[in-house]
Amino acid sequence: MTAEHFQETLQAFMSRRPFGRFTIELNTGLRYEIDRPHAAAFQDGAGVILAPGGIPVFFDHESVTQIINSPAHSAPGKRRSK
């Protein structure tokens, strides 16, 4: 994913009102659900989210496979277990 597409897509999803859950899928196959408006921070093609337990997950535009317009449990496609 290009840095520009990453930035534009995350900005669009994060600013929706009312907010809707969405999923970020990394090229490792791991998926992270963004379930509230300020659960992720991003700038200049890089981002961070807080995973369950408050664990920070850092990622950049090159590590994102797709951003899915649905919660992680209902997002289409293969899921990899942790």
C-alpha positions in Angstrom: 0.0 0.0 0.0 1.4 3.4 -0.9 2.0 5.9 1.9 -0.6 8.3 0.3 -3.3 5.6 0.1 -2.5 4.5 3.7 -2.9 8.0 5.0 -6.1 8.8 3.0 -7.8 5.5 3.9 -7.0 5.6 7.6 -8.1 9.3 7.7 -11.4 8.5 6.0 -12.1 5.5 8.4 -11.1 7.3 11.5 -13.2 10.4 10.8 -16.5 8.7 10.0 -19.4 9.8 12.1 -20.9 7.8 13.5 -17.7 5.8 13.9 -17.7 2.3 12.4 -15.4 -0.5 13.4 -12.8 -1.5 10.8 -9.9 -3.9 10.5 -6.3 -3.4 9.6 -4.7 -6.5 8.1 -0.9 -6.8 8.1 1.2 -8.7 5.6 1.9 -11.3 8.4 -1.8 -12.2 8.2 -2.6 -10.7 11.6 -5.7 -8.5 11.9 -6.4 -5.7 14.3 -9.9 -4.3 14.8 -10.1 -0.6 15.4 -13.2 -0.3 17.6 -13.1 3.4 18.7 -12.2 6.7 17.1 -8.9 7.2 18.9 -7.7 3.6 19.0 -5.0 4.2 16.4 -2.6 7.0 15.6 -0.9 7.5 12.2 1.1 10.0 10.3 3.5 10.1 7.4 2.9 6.4 6.4 3.3 4.9 9.9 0.9 4.1 12.7 0.4 2.5 16.0 -2.5 0.8 17.7 -3.0 -0.7 21.1 -3.7 -4.4 20.9 -5.6 -6.2 23.7 -3.8 -5.9 27.0 -2.5 -2.4 26.0 0.4 -3.8 23.8 1.4 -1.3 21.2 1.6 -2.6 17.6 3.6 -0.4 15.3 3.1 -0.7 11.5 3.8 1.2 8.3 2.2 1.5 4.9 4.4 -1.2 3.5 3.2 -3.8 6.2 -0.5 -3.2 5.6 -2.1 -5.6 3.2 -5.6 -4.1 3.4 -8.0 -2.0 5.4 -11.3 -3.8 5.7 -14.6 -2.0 6.3 -15.8 -4.5 9.0 -14.9 -5.8 12.4 -12.1 -8.4 12.6 -14.5 -11.2 13.5 -16.6 -10.7 10.4 -14.0 -9.5 7.9 -13.8 -11.7 4.8 -10.7 -13.7 3.9 -8.3 -16.0 5.7 -7.3 -15.5 9.3 -4.1 -16.6 10.9 -4.1 -17.7 14.5 -1.6 -16.0 16.8 
